Amino acid sequence: MNTISRTIVGGVLFLFGLFFTFTDFFNLLTFTFGILIIFLGGYIFLNKKEDEIEQIKEENILKGGKKK
């Protein structure tokens, strides 16, 4: 996932999580689901290690390395 798509997906999940958390605050199932979505969105938004791995793969392909 590149930086732009990671930012978009993480941000959208984070916003949906906030929406679920604050609209149905008294419904325990929806509240829990919203909290989990917030954490998942934050993890995707802040995960930069995957971008580094993709950059290394692209460099290897450009140098003539094996394509997997």
mmCIF file as Biopython writes it, N, C-alpha, C and O atoms, coordinates in Angstrom:
data_model
#
loop_
_atom_site.group_PDB
_atom_site.id
_atom_site.type_symbol
_atom_site.label_atom_id
_atom_site.label_alt_id
_atom_site.label_comp_id
_atom_site.label_asym_id
_atom_site.label_entity_id
_atom_site.label_seq_id
_atom_site.pdbx_PDB_ins_code
_atom_site.Cartn_x
_atom_site.Cartn_y
_atom_site.Cartn_z
_atom_site.occupancy
_atom_site.B_iso_or_equiv
_atom_site.auth_seq_id
_atom_site.auth_asym_id
_atom_site.pdbx_PDB_model_num
ATOM 1   N N  . MET A ? 1  ? 0.851   -1.155  0.000   1.0 0.0 1  A 1 
ATOM 2   C CA . MET A ? 1  ? 0.000   0.000   0.000   1.0 0.0 1  A 1 
ATOM 3   C C  . MET A ? 1  ? 0.909   1.233   0.000   1.0 0.0 1  A 1 
ATOM 4   O O  . MET A ? 1  ? 1.796   1.351   0.845   1.0 0.0 1  A 1 
ATOM 5   N N  . ASN A ? 2  ? 0.696   2.118   -0.913  1.0 0.0 2  A 1 
ATOM 6   C CA . ASN A ? 2  ? 1.532   3.309   -0.920  1.0 0.0 2  A 1 
ATOM 7   C C  . ASN A ? 2  ? 1.013   4.349   0.073   1.0 0.0 2  A 1 
ATOM 8   O O  . ASN A ? 2  ? -0.016  4.143   0.718   1.0 0.0 2  A 1 
ATOM 9   N N  . THR A ? 3  ? 1.716   5.445   0.189   1.0 0.0 3  A 1 
ATOM 10  C CA . THR A ? 3  ? 1.418   6.437   1.226   1.0 0.0 3  A 1 
ATOM 11  C C  . THR A ? 3  ? 0.035   7.051   1.078   1.0 0.0 3  A 1 
ATOM 12  O O  . THR A ? 3  ? -0.666  7.249   2.070   1.0 0.0 3  A 1 
ATOM 13  N N  . ILE A ? 4  ? -0.360  7.353   -0.147  1.0 0.0 4  A 1 
ATOM 14  C CA . ILE A ? 4  ? -1.664  7.997   -0.350  1.0 0.0 4  A 1 
ATOM 15  C C  . ILE A ? 4  ? -2.801  7.050   0.001   1.0 0.0 4  A 1 
ATOM 16  O O  . ILE A ? 4  ? -3.734  7.441   0.703   1.0 0.0 4  A 1 
ATOM 17  N N  . SER A ? 5  ? -2.739  5.818   -0.474  1.0 0.0 5  A 1 
ATOM 18  C CA . SER A ? 5  ? -3.823  4.882   -0.182  1.0 0.0 5  A 1 
ATOM 19  C C  . SER A ? 5  ? -3.845  4.515   1.295   1.0 0.0 5  A 1 
ATOM 20  O O  . SER A ? 5  ? -4.916  4.314   1.867   1.0 0.0 5  A 1 
ATOM 21  N N  . ARG A ? 6  ? -2.671  4.425   1.919   1.0 0.0 6  A 1 
ATOM 22  C CA . ARG A ? 6  ? -2.605  4.136   3.351   1.0 0.0 6  A 1 
ATOM 23  C C  . ARG A ? 6  ? -3.246  5.266   4.146   1.0 0.0 6  A 1 
ATOM 24  O O  . ARG A ? 6  ? -3.961  5.020   5.117   1.0 0.0 6  A 1 
ATOM 25  N N  . THR A ? 7  ? -2.994  6.485   3.741   1.0 0.0 7  A 1 
ATOM 26  C CA . THR A ? 7  ? -3.565  7.640   4.428   1.0 0.0 7  A 1 
ATOM 27  C C  . THR A ? 7  ? -5.080  7.681   4.261   1.0 0.0 7  A 1 
ATOM 28  O O  . THR A ? 7  ? -5.806  7.938   5.222   1.0 0.0 7  A 1 
ATOM 29  N N  . ILE A ? 8  ? -5.554  7.431   3.056   1.0 0.0 8  A 1 
ATOM 30  C CA . ILE A ? 8  ? -6.991  7.469   2.793   1.0 0.0 8  A 1 
ATOM 31  C C  . ILE A ? 8  ? -7.712  6.365   3.558   1.0 0.0 8  A 1 
ATOM 32  O O  . ILE A ? 8  ? -8.695  6.631   4.250   1.0 0.0 8  A 1 
ATOM 33  N N  . VAL A ? 9  ? -7.232  5.127   3.439   1.0 0.0 9  A 1 
ATOM 34  C CA . VAL A ? 9  ? -7.900  4.000   4.099   1.0 0.0 9  A 1 
ATOM 35  C C  . VAL A ? 9  ? -7.847  4.150   5.616   1.0 0.0 9  A 1 
ATOM 36  O O  . VAL A ? 9  ? -8.853  3.946   6.295   1.0 0.0 9  A 1 
ATOM 37  N N  . GLY A ? 10 ? -6.683  4.506   6.150   1.0 0.0 10 A 1 
ATOM 38  C CA . GLY A ? 10 ? -6.567  4.691   7.593   1.0 0.0 10 A 1 
ATOM 39  C C  . GLY A ? 10 ? -7.459  5.806   8.105   1.0 0.0 10 A 1 
ATOM 40  O O  . GLY A ? 10 ? -8.096  5.670   9.150   1.0 0.0 10 A 1 
ATOM 41  N N  . GLY A ? 11 ? -7.504  6.904   7.372   1.0 0.0 11 A 1 
ATOM 42  C CA . GLY A ? 11 ? -8.351  8.030   7.779   1.0 0.0 11 A 1 
ATOM 43  C C  . GLY A ? 11 ? -9.830  7.708   7.725   1.0 0.0 11 A 1 
ATOM 44  O O  . GLY A ? 11 ? -10.583 8.074   8.627   1.0 0.0 11 A 1 
ATOM 45  N N  . VAL A ? 12 ? -10.249 7.024   6.671   1.0 0.0 12 A 1 
ATOM 46  C CA . VAL A ? 12 ? -11.665 6.658   6.540   1.0 0.0 12 A 1 
ATOM 47  C C  . VAL A ? 12 ? -12.071 5.682   7.638   1.0 0.0 12 A 1 
ATOM 48  O O  . VAL A ? 12 ? -13.130 5.840   8.246   1.0 0.0 12 A 1 
ATOM 49  N N  . LEU A ? 13 ? -11.241 4.677   7.896   1.0 0.0 13 A 1 
ATOM 50  C CA . LEU A ? 13 ? -11.561 3.734   8.976   1.0 0.0 13 A 1 
ATOM 51  C C  . LEU A ? 13 ? -11.611 4.445   10.326  1.0 0.0 13 A 1 
ATOM 52  O O  . LEU A ? 13 ? -12.487 4.165   11.144  1.0 0.0 13 A 1 
ATOM 53  N N  . PHE A ? 14 ? -10.685 5.352   10.558  1.0 0.0 14 A 1 
ATOM 54  C CA . PHE A ? 14 ? -10.673 6.100   11.809  1.0 0.0 14 A 1 
ATOM 55  C C  . PHE A ? 14 ? -11.955 6.913   11.967  1.0 0.0 14 A 1 
ATOM 56  O O  . PHE A ? 14 ? -12.548 6.939   13.046  1.0 0.0 14 A 1 
ATOM 57  N N  . LEU A ? 15 ? -12.383 7.576   10.891  1.0 0.0 15 A 1 
ATOM 58  C CA . LEU A ? 15 ? -13.612 8.376   10.956  1.0 0.0 15 A 1 
ATOM 59  C C  . LEU A ? 15 ? -14.849 7.509   11.160  1.0 0.0 15 A 1 
ATOM 60  O O  . LEU A ? 15 ? -15.740 7.874   11.927  1.0 0.0 15 A 1 
ATOM 61  N N  . PHE A ? 16 ? -14.912 6.352   10.474  1.0 0.0 16 A 1 
ATOM 62  C CA . PHE A ? 16 ? -16.032 5.435   10.688  1.0 0.0 16 A 1 
ATOM 63  C C  . PHE A ? 16 ? -16.056 4.930   12.131  1.0 0.0 16 A 1 
ATOM 64  O O  . PHE A ? 16 ? -17.119 4.793   12.736  1.0 0.0 16 A 1 
ATOM 65  N N  . GLY A ? 17 ? -14.872 4.658   12.666  1.0 0.0 17 A 1 
ATOM 66  C CA . GLY A ? 17 ? -14.798 4.226   14.057  1.0 0.0 17 A 1 
ATOM 67  C C  . GLY A ? 17 ? -15.309 5.288   15.012  1.0 0.0 17 A 1 
ATOM 68  O O  . GLY A ? 17 ? -16.038 4.986   15.957  1.0 0.0 17 A 1 
ATOM 69  N N  . LEU A ? 18 ? -14.928 6.529   14.765  1.0 0.0 18 A 1 
ATOM 70  C CA . LEU A ? 18 ? -15.451 7.616   15.596  1.0 0.0 18 A 1 
ATOM 71  C C  . LEU A ? 18 ? -16.963 7.737   15.462  1.0 0.0 18 A 1 
ATOM 72  O O  . LEU A ? 18 ? -17.671 7.944   16.447  1.0 0.0 18 A 1 
ATOM 73  N N  . PHE A ? 19 ? -17.445 7.605   14.235  1.0 0.0 19 A 1 
ATOM 74  C CA . PHE A ? 19 ? -18.880 7.690   13.996  1.0 0.0 19 A 1 
ATOM 75  C C  . PHE A ? 19 ? -19.620 6.603   14.777  1.0 0.0 19 A 1 
ATOM 76  O O  . PHE A ? 19 ? -20.591 6.890   15.476  1.0 0.0 19 A 1 
ATOM 77  N N  . PHE A ? 20 ? -19.158 5.350   14.655  1.0 0.0 20 A 1 
ATOM 78  C CA . PHE A ? 20 ? -19.811 4.249   15.367  1.0 0.0 20 A 1 
ATOM 79  C C  . PHE A ? 20 ? -19.707 4.410   16.875  1.0 0.0 20 A 1 
ATOM 80  O O  . PHE A ? 20 ? -20.642 4.071   17.601  1.0 0.0 20 A 1 
ATOM 81  N N  . THR A ? 21 ? -18.597 4.915   17.346  1.0 0.0 21 A 1 
ATOM 82  C CA . THR A ? 21 ? -18.405 5.048   18.781  1.0 0.0 21 A 1 
ATOM 83  C C  . THR A ? 21 ? -19.322 6.115   19.380  1.0 0.0 21 A 1 
ATOM 84  O O  . THR A ? 21 ? -19.906 5.900   20.442  1.0 0.0 21 A 1 
ATOM 85  N N  . PHE A ? 22 ? -19.452 7.241   18.720  1.0 0.0 22 A 1 
ATOM 86  C CA . PHE A ? 22 ? -20.208 8.335   19.321  1.0 0.0 22 A 1 
ATOM 87  C C  . PHE A ? 22 ? -21.691 8.354   18.967  1.0 0.0 22 A 1 
ATOM 88  O O  . PHE A ? 22 ? -22.475 8.983   19.678  1.0 0.0 22 A 1 
ATOM 89  N N  . THR A ? 23 ? -22.101 7.679   17.882  1.0 0.0 23 A 1 
ATOM 90  C CA . THR A ? 23 ? -23.525 7.672   17.571  1.0 0.0 23 A 1 
ATOM 91  C C  . THR A ? 23 ? -24.283 6.668   18.422  1.0 0.0 23 A 1 
ATOM 92  O O  . THR A ? 23 ? -25.400 6.946   18.857  1.0 0.0 23 A 1 
ATOM 93  N N  . ASP A ? 24 ? -23.694 5.512   18.663  1.0 0.0 24 A 1 
ATOM 94  C CA . ASP A ? 24 ? -24.356 4.492   19.484  1.0 0.0 24 A 1 
ATOM 95  C C  . ASP A ? 24 ? -23.550 4.234   20.742  1.0 0.0 24 A 1 
ATOM 96  O O  . ASP A ? 24 ? -23.135 3.106   21.004  1.0 0.0 24 A 1 
ATOM 97  N N  . PHE A ? 25 ? -23.336 5.258   21.499  1.0 0.0 25 A 1 
ATOM 98  C CA . PHE A ? 25 ? -22.495 5.172   22.690  1.0 0.0 25 A 1 
ATOM 99  C C  . PHE A ? 25 ? -23.048 4.185   23.711  1.0 0.0 25 A 1 
ATOM 100 O O  . PHE A ? 25 ? -22.281 3.556   24.440  1.0 0.0 25 A 1 
ATOM 101 N N  . PHE A ? 26 ? -24.374 4.042   23.772  1.0 0.0 26 A 1 
ATOM 102 C CA . PHE A ? 26 ? -24.979 3.181   24.790  1.0 0.0 26 A 1 
ATOM 103 C C  . PHE A ? 26 ? -25.192 1.756   24.321  1.0 0.0 26 A 1 
ATOM 104 O O  . PHE A ? 26 ? -25.592 0.902   25.112  1.0 0.0 26 A 1 
ATOM 105 N N  . ASN A ? 27 ? -24.932 1.481   23.054  1.0 0.0 27 A 1 
ATOM 106 C CA . ASN A ? 27 ? -25.012 0.116   22.554  1.0 0.0 27 A 1 
ATOM 107 C C  . ASN A ? 27 ? -23.614 -0.488  22.643  1.0 0.0 27 A 1 
ATOM 108 O O  . ASN A ? 27 ? -22.703 -0.059  21.934  1.0 0.0 27 A 1 
ATOM 109 N N  . LEU A ? 28 ? -23.444 -1.474  23.504  1.0 0.0 28 A 1 
ATOM 110 C CA . LEU A ? 28 ? -22.111 -2.017  23.792  1.0 0.0 28 A 1 
ATOM 111 C C  . LEU A ? 28 ? -21.465 -2.656  22.565  1.0 0.0 28 A 1 
ATOM 112 O O  . LEU A ? 28 ? -20.260 -2.503  22.362  1.0 0.0 28 A 1 
ATOM 113 N N  . LEU A ? 29 ? -22.229 -3.361  21.749  1.0 0.0 29 A 1 
ATOM 114 C CA . LEU A ? 29 ? -21.669 -4.025  20.574  1.0 0.0 29 A 1 
ATOM 115 C C  . LEU A ? 29 ? -21.148 -3.014  19.558  1.0 0.0 29 A 1 
ATOM 116 O O  . LEU A ? 29 ? -20.035 -3.161  19.054  1.0 0.0 29 A 1 
ATOM 117 N N  . THR A ? 30 ? -21.932 -2.006  19.257  1.0 0.0 30 A 1 
ATOM 118 C CA . THR A ? 30 ? -21.507 -0.995  18.293  1.0 0.0 30 A 1 
ATOM 119 C C  . THR A ? 30 ? -20.363 -0.154  18.845  1.0 0.0 30 A 1 
ATOM 120 O O  . THR A ? 30 ? -19.461 0.235   18.103  1.0 0.0 30 A 1 
ATOM 121 N N  . PHE A ? 31 ? -20.395 0.125   20.130  1.0 0.0 31 A 1 
ATOM 122 C CA . PHE A ? 31 ? -19.311 0.875   20.767  1.0 0.0 31 A 1 
ATOM 123 C C  . PHE A ? 31 ? -17.992 0.098   20.656  1.0 0.0 31 A 1 
ATOM 124 O O  . PHE A ? 31 ? -16.959 0.671   20.311  1.0 0.0 31 A 1 
ATOM 125 N N  . THR A ? 32 ? -18.033 -1.201  20.948  1.0 0.0 32 A 1 
ATOM 126 C CA . THR A ? 32 ? -16.836 -2.040  20.854  1.0 0.0 32 A 1 
ATOM 127 C C  . THR A ? 32 ? -16.347 -2.118  19.420  1.0 0.0 32 A 1 
ATOM 128 O O  . THR A ? 32 ? -15.147 -2.015  19.162  1.0 0.0 32 A 1 
ATOM 129 N N  . PHE A ? 33 ? -17.260 -2.298  18.494  1.0 0.0 33 A 1 
ATOM 130 C CA . PHE A ? 33 ? -16.913 -2.351  17.071  1.0 0.0 33 A 1 
ATOM 131 C C  . PHE A ? 33 ? -16.256 -1.042  16.631  1.0 0.0 33 A 1 
ATOM 132 O O  . PHE A ? 33 ? -15.283 -1.061  15.878  1.0 0.0 33 A 1 
ATOM 133 N N  . GLY A ? 34 ? -16.776 0.079   17.089  1.0 0.0 34 A 1 
ATOM 134 C CA . GLY A ? 34 ? -16.208 1.383   16.757  1.0 0.0 34 A 1 
ATOM 135 C C  . GLY A ? 34 ? -14.803 1.554   17.299  1.0 0.0 34 A 1 
ATOM 136 O O  . GLY A ? 34 ? -13.936 2.094   16.612  1.0 0.0 34 A 1 
ATOM 137 N N  . ILE A ? 35 ? -14.566 1.103   18.516  1.0 0.0 35 A 1 
ATOM 138 C CA . ILE A ? 35 ? -13.232 1.195   19.110  1.0 0.0 35 A 1 
ATOM 139 C C  . ILE A ? 35 ? -12.244 0.340   18.322  1.0 0.0 35 A 1 
ATOM 140 O O  . ILE A ? 35 ? -11.120 0.771   18.065  1.0 0.0 35 A 1 
ATOM 141 N N  . LEU A ? 36 ? -12.653 -0.863  17.940  1.0 0.0 36 A 1 
ATOM 142 C CA . LEU A ? 36 ? -11.776 -1.738  17.154  1.0 0.0 36 A 1 
ATOM 143 C C  . LEU A ? 36 ? -11.443 -1.120  15.791  1.0 0.0 36 A 1 
ATOM 144 O O  . LEU A ? 36 ? -10.306 -1.212  15.327  1.0 0.0 36 A 1 
ATOM 145 N N  . ILE A ? 37 ? -12.423 -0.500  15.162  1.0 0.0 37 A 1 
ATOM 146 C CA . ILE A ? 37 ? -12.181 0.148   13.873  1.0 0.0 37 A 1 
ATOM 147 C C  . ILE A ? 37 ? -11.233 1.338   14.040  1.0 0.0 37 A 1 
ATOM 148 O O  . ILE A ? 37 ? -10.395 1.584   13.172  1.0 0.0 37 A 1 
ATOM 149 N N  . ILE A ? 38 ? -11.355 2.066   15.128  1.0 0.0 38 A 1 
ATOM 150 C CA . ILE A ? 38 ? -10.437 3.180   15.390  1.0 0.0 38 A 1 
ATOM 151 C C  . ILE A ? 38 ? -9.001  2.673   15.488  1.0 0.0 38 A 1 
ATOM 152 O O  . ILE A ? 38 ? -8.094  3.249   14.889  1.0 0.0 38 A 1 
ATOM 153 N N  . PHE A ? 39 ? -8.796  1.591   16.245  1.0 0.0 39 A 1 
ATOM 154 C CA . PHE A ? 39 ? -7.442  1.038   16.371  1.0 0.0 39 A 1 
ATOM 155 C C  . PHE A ? 39 ? -6.911  0.519   15.046  1.0 0.0 39 A 1 
ATOM 156 O O  . PHE A ? 39 ? -5.738  0.715   14.730  1.0 0.0 39 A 1 
ATOM 157 N N  . LEU A ? 40 ? -7.763  -0.144  14.263  1.0 0.0 40 A 1 
ATOM 158 C CA . LEU A ? 40 ? -7.343  -0.657  12.962  1.0 0.0 40 A 1 
ATOM 159 C C  . LEU A ? 40 ? -6.983  0.495   12.021  1.0 0.0 40 A 1 
ATOM 160 O O  . LEU A ? 40 ? -5.973  0.425   11.321  1.0 0.0 40 A 1 
ATOM 161 N N  . GLY A ? 41 ? -7.781  1.531   11.997  1.0 0.0 41 A 1 
ATOM 162 C CA . GLY A ? 41 ? -7.490  2.700   11.158  1.0 0.0 41 A 1 
ATOM 163 C C  . GLY A ? 41 ? -6.206  3.389   11.572  1.0 0.0 41 A 1 
ATOM 164 O O  . GLY A ? 41 ? -5.428  3.815   10.718  1.0 0.0 41 A 1 
ATOM 165 N N  . GLY A ? 42 ? -5.974  3.504   12.863  1.0 0.0 42 A 1 
ATOM 166 C CA . GLY A ? 42 ? -4.738  4.103   13.351  1.0 0.0 42 A 1 
ATOM 167 C C  . GLY A ? 42 ? -3.524  3.269   12.995  1.0 0.0 42 A 1 
ATOM 168 O O  . GLY A ? 42 ? -2.477  3.810   12.638  1.0 0.0 42 A 1 
ATOM 169 N N  . TYR A ? 43 ? -3.658  1.955   13.091  1.0 0.0 43 A 1 
ATOM 170 C CA . TYR A ? 43 ? -2.545  1.067   12.735  1.0 0.0 43 A 1 
ATOM 171 C C  . TYR A ? 43 ? -2.210  1.189   11.250  1.0 0.0 43 A 1 
ATOM 172 O O  . TYR A ? 43 ? -1.038  1.286   10.886  1.0 0.0 43 A 1 
ATOM 173 N N  . ILE A ? 44 ? -3.219  1.183   10.401  1.0 0.0 44 A 1 
ATOM 174 C CA . ILE A ? 44 ? -2.981  1.317   8.962   1.0 0.0 44 A 1 
ATOM 175 C C  . ILE A ? 44 ? -2.384  2.687   8.653   1.0 0.0 44 A 1 
ATOM 176 O O  . ILE A ? 44 ? -1.463  2.798   7.843   1.0 0.0 44 A 1 
ATOM 177 N N  . PHE A ? 45 ? -2.898  3.710   9.286   1.0 0.0 45 A 1 
ATOM 178 C CA . PHE A ? 45 ? -2.424  5.082   9.045   1.0 0.0 45 A 1 
ATOM 179 C C  . PHE A ? 45 ? -0.964  5.261   9.454   1.0 0.0 45 A 1 
ATOM 180 O O  . PHE A ? 45 ? -0.214  5.967   8.780   1.0 0.0 45 A 1 
ATOM 181 N N  . LEU A ? 46 ? -0.562  4.631   10.543  1.0 0.0 46 A 1 
ATOM 182 C CA . LEU A ? 46 ? 0.783   4.833   11.071  1.0 0.0 46 A 1 
ATOM 183 C C  . LEU A ? 46 ? 1.791   3.769   10.637  1.0 0.0 46 A 1 
ATOM 184 O O  . LEU A ? 46 ? 2.967   3.878   10.985  1.0 0.0 46 A 1 
ATOM 185 N N  . ASN A ? 47 ? 1.375   2.749   9.891   1.0 0.0 47 A 1 
ATOM 186 C CA . ASN A ? 47 ? 2.258   1.659   9.485   1.0 0.0 47 A 1 
ATOM 187 C C  . ASN A ? 47 ? 3.099   2.075   8.286   1.0 0.0 47 A 1 
ATOM 188 O O  . ASN A ? 47 ? 2.635   2.019   7.148   1.0 0.0 47 A 1 
ATOM 189 N N  . LYS A ? 48 ? 4.334   2.493   8.540   1.0 0.0 48 A 1 
ATOM 190 C CA . LYS A ? 48 ? 5.222   2.941   7.470   1.0 0.0 48 A 1 
ATOM 191 C C  . LYS A ? 48 ? 6.188   1.844   7.045   1.0 0.0 48 A 1 
ATOM 192 O O  . LYS A ? 48 ? 6.871   1.985   6.031   1.0 0.0 48 A 1 
ATOM 193 N N  . LYS A ? 49 ? 6.257   0.770   7.793   1.0 0.0 49 A 1 
ATOM 194 C CA . LYS A ? 49 ? 7.187   -0.322  7.491   1.0 0.0 49 A 1 
ATOM 195 C C  . LYS A ? 49 ? 6.838   -0.966  6.142   1.0 0.0 49 A 1 
ATOM 196 O O  . LYS A ? 49 ? 7.732   -1.349  5.387   1.0 0.0 49 A 1 
ATOM 197 N N  . GLU A ? 50 ? 5.564   -1.083  5.849   1.0 0.0 50 A 1 
ATOM 198 C CA . GLU A ? 50 ? 5.134   -1.701  4.591   1.0 0.0 50 A 1 
ATOM 199 C C  . GLU A ? 50 ? 5.595   -0.877  3.389   1.0 0.0 50 A 1 
ATOM 200 O O  . GLU A ? 50 ? 5.962   -1.442  2.358   1.0 0.0 50 A 1 
ATOM 201 N N  . ASP A ? 51 ? 5.580   0.436   3.509   1.0 0.0 51 A 1 
ATOM 202 C CA . ASP A ? 51 ? 6.053   1.289   2.417   1.0 0.0 51 A 1 
ATOM 203 C C  . ASP A ? 51 ? 7.544   1.090   2.176   1.0 0.0 51 A 1 
ATOM 204 O O  . ASP A ? 51 ? 7.994   1.111   1.031   1.0 0.0 51 A 1 
ATOM 205 N N  . GLU A ? 52 ? 8.315   0.897   3.248   1.0 0.0 52 A 1 
ATOM 206 C CA . GLU A ? 52 ? 9.751   0.653   3.103   1.0 0.0 52 A 1 
ATOM 207 C C  . GLU A ? 52 ? 10.003  -0.677  2.402   1.0 0.0 52 A 1 
ATOM 208 O O  . GLU A ? 52 ? 10.905  -0.778  1.570   1.0 0.0 52 A 1 
ATOM 209 N N  . ILE A ? 53 ? 9.213   -1.699  2.730   1.0 0.0 53 A 1 
ATOM 210 C CA . ILE A ? 53 ? 9.365   -3.004  2.099   1.0 0.0 53 A 1 
ATOM 211 C C  . ILE A ? 53 ? 9.055   -2.911  0.609   1.0 0.0 53 A 1 
ATOM 212 O O  . ILE A ? 53 ? 9.778   -3.480  -0.208  1.0 0.0 53 A 1 
ATOM 213 N N  . GLU A ? 54 ? 7.992   -2.203  0.248   1.0 0.0 54 A 1 
ATOM 214 C CA . GLU A ? 54 ? 7.647   -2.042  -1.165  1.0 0.0 54 A 1 
ATOM 215 C C  . GLU A ? 54 ? 8.739   -1.292  -1.921  1.0 0.0 54 A 1 
ATOM 216 O O  . GLU A ? 54 ? 9.026   -1.619  -3.073  1.0 0.0 54 A 1 
ATOM 217 N N  . GLN A ? 55 ? 9.346   -0.300  -1.295  1.0 0.0 55 A 1 
ATOM 218 C CA . GLN A ? 55 ? 10.404  0.462   -1.946  1.0 0.0 55 A 1 
ATOM 219 C C  . GLN A ? 55 ? 11.623  -0.430  -2.200  1.0 0.0 55 A 1 
ATOM 220 O O  . GLN A ? 55 ? 12.258  -0.317  -3.248  1.0 0.0 55 A 1 
ATOM 221 N N  . ILE A ? 56 ? 11.951  -1.300  -1.268  1.0 0.0 56 A 1 
ATOM 222 C CA . ILE A ? 56 ? 13.070  -2.222  -1.446  1.0 0.0 56 A 1 
ATOM 223 C C  . ILE A ? 56 ? 12.772  -3.193  -2.579  1.0 0.0 56 A 1 
ATOM 224 O O  . ILE A ? 56 ? 13.650  -3.483  -3.391  1.0 0.0 56 A 1 
ATOM 225 N N  . LYS A ? 57 ? 11.545  -3.699  -2.644  1.0 0.0 57 A 1 
ATOM 226 C CA . LYS A ? 57 ? 11.162  -4.620  -3.720  1.0 0.0 57 A 1 
ATOM 227 C C  . LYS A ? 57 ? 11.280  -3.939  -5.082  1.0 0.0 57 A 1 
ATOM 228 O O  . LYS A ? 57 ? 11.796  -4.530  -6.030  1.0 0.0 57 A 1 
ATOM 229 N N  . GLU A ? 58 ? 10.804  -2.700  -5.180  1.0 0.0 58 A 1 
ATOM 230 C CA . GLU A ? 58 ? 10.877  -1.973  -6.445  1.0 0.0 58 A 1 
ATOM 231 C C  . GLU A ? 58 ? 12.326  -1.727  -6.861  1.0 0.0 58 A 1 
ATOM 232 O O  . GLU A ? 58 ? 12.651  -1.811  -8.045  1.0 0.0 58 A 1 
ATOM 233 N N  . GLU A ? 59 ? 13.191  -1.427  -5.909  1.0 0.0 59 A 1 
ATOM 234 C CA . GLU A ? 59 ? 14.600  -1.214  -6.221  1.0 0.0 59 A 1 
ATOM 235 C C  . GLU A ? 59 ? 15.249  -2.492  -6.723  1.0 0.0 59 A 1 
ATOM 236 O O  . GLU A ? 59 ? 16.071  -2.451  -7.638  1.0 0.0 59 A 1 
ATOM 237 N N  . ASN A ? 60 ? 14.886  -3.634  -6.130  1.0 0.0 60 A 1 
ATOM 238 C CA . ASN A ? 60 ? 15.444  -4.908  -6.564  1.0 0.0 60 A 1 
ATOM 239 C C  . ASN A ? 60 ? 14.992  -5.258  -7.974  1.0 0.0 60 A 1 
ATOM 240 O O  . ASN A ? 60 ? 15.775  -5.791  -8.761  1.0 0.0 60 A 1 
ATOM 241 N N  . ILE A ? 61 ? 13.753  -4.968  -8.296  1.0 0.0 61 A 1 
ATOM 242 C CA . ILE A ? 61 ? 13.245  -5.246  -9.635  1.0 0.0 61 A 1 
ATOM 243 C C  . ILE A ? 61 ? 13.950  -4.372  -10.659 1.0 0.0 61 A 1 
ATOM 244 O O  . ILE A ? 61 ? 14.289  -4.846  -11.743 1.0 0.0 61 A 1 
ATOM 245 N N  . LEU A ? 62 ? 14.178  -3.101  -10.332 1.0 0.0 62 A 1 
ATOM 246 C CA . LEU A ? 62 ? 14.865  -2.203  -11.254 1.0 0.0 62 A 1 
ATOM 247 C C  . LEU A ? 62 ? 16.328  -2.612  -11.463 1.0 0.0 62 A 1 
ATOM 248 O O  . LEU A ? 62 ? 16.893  -2.376  -12.531 1.0 0.0 62 A 1 
ATOM 249 N N  . LYS A ? 63 ? 16.929  -3.216  -10.456 1.0 0.0 63 A 1 
ATOM 250 C CA . LYS A ? 63 ? 18.319  -3.654  -10.581 1.0 0.0 63 A 1 
ATOM 251 C C  . LYS A ? 63 ? 18.441  -4.990  -11.319 1.0 0.0 63 A 1 
ATOM 252 O O  . LYS A ? 63 ? 19.551  -5.453  -11.580 1.0 0.0 63 A 1 
ATOM 253 N N  . GLY A ? 64 ? 17.322  -5.602  -11.652 1.0 0.0 64 A 1 
ATOM 254 C CA . GLY A ? 64 ? 17.365  -6.875  -12.366 1.0 0.0 64 A 1 
ATOM 255 C C  . GLY A ? 64 ? 17.172  -8.074  -11.467 1.0 0.0 64 A 1 
ATOM 256 O O  . GLY A ? 64 ? 17.452  -9.205  -11.864 1.0 0.0 64 A 1 
ATOM 257 N N  . GLY A ? 65 ? 16.699  -7.837  -10.267 1.0 0.0 65 A 1 
ATOM 258 C CA . GLY A ? 65 ? 16.461  -8.934  -9.339  1.0 0.0 65 A 1 
ATOM 259 C C  . GLY A ? 65 ? 15.241  -9.737  -9.750  1.0 0.0 65 A 1 
ATOM 260 O O  . GLY A ? 65 ? 14.526  -9.374  -10.684 1.0 0.0 65 A 1 
ATOM 261 N N  . LYS A ? 66 ? 15.016  -10.819 -9.050  1.0 0.0 66 A 1 
ATOM 262 C CA . LYS A ? 66 ? 13.877  -11.687 -9.370  1.0 0.0 66 A 1 
ATOM 263 C C  . LYS A ? 66 ? 12.576  -11.019 -8.978  1.0 0.0 66 A 1 
ATOM 264 O O  . LYS A ? 66 ? 12.492  -10.316 -7.971  1.0 0.0 66 A 1 
ATOM 265 N N  . LYS A ? 67 ? 11.580  -11.249 -9.784  1.0 0.0 67 A 1 
ATOM 266 C CA . LYS A ? 67 ? 10.241  -10.723 -9.533  1.0 0.0 67 A 1 
ATOM 267 C C  . LYS A ? 67 ? 9.415   -11.820 -8.897  1.0 0.0 67 A 1 
ATOM 268 O O  . LYS A ? 67 ? 9.251   -12.881 -9.499  1.0 0.0 67 A 1 
ATOM 269 N N  . LYS A ? 68 ? 8.888   -11.604 -7.703  1.0 0.0 68 A 1 
ATOM 270 C CA . LYS A ? 68 ? 8.098   -12.634 -7.025  1.0 0.0 68 A 1 
ATOM 271 C C  . LYS A ? 68 ? 6.683   -12.186 -6.845  1.0 0.0 68 A 1 
ATOM 272 O O  . LYS A ? 68 ? 5.867   -12.923 -6.292  1.0 0.0 68 A 1 
#
